[in-house]
Amino acid sequence: MRAAAACSSVLKPTGVSDGPFFRGPIADLQVDVFLTAGHRSNCRPEVVMNHVYFTALADGAGLAAEITAGLSGTDAAPHVYAIEPIGIFGNEPDVTDKKFPGNPTRSYRTSAPLRITGEIVNWTSARRYKCAALFTHEQVDPFAADICPETLRSRVGQ
């Protein structure tokens, strides 16, 4: 795996961001750790993930981490890490093709590893947004109220 990090060029489709890129897990990770596909989903443990997901927006990675923390039922802290894609990656089709054509969320996926290059500490928390709307498909004003992990769990039935 380490030899792959020496690649100076990552293959990507035309129109895909050059980075920087971020990942938002609840895991406490170290620099030079590789994230790989084939593990259980953080949000749905019954699902094995064929891809690793990431974004070019640090705050978007923070939102993903906060949703995962809220759904985990633990006191896990959300983290945002700067990452480097090691192989081919492309737009995340469940978001870009189905919900937001043109990829304004700058969301991507890969079946190749991602290397952690550092932790980002100055991202904006999304707890003020009604994150539960992402799961209930409600039309809500995202700036209307704060939402805590306990509320998020209750809204999605956990």
Disulfide bonds with the S-S distance in Angstrom:
none
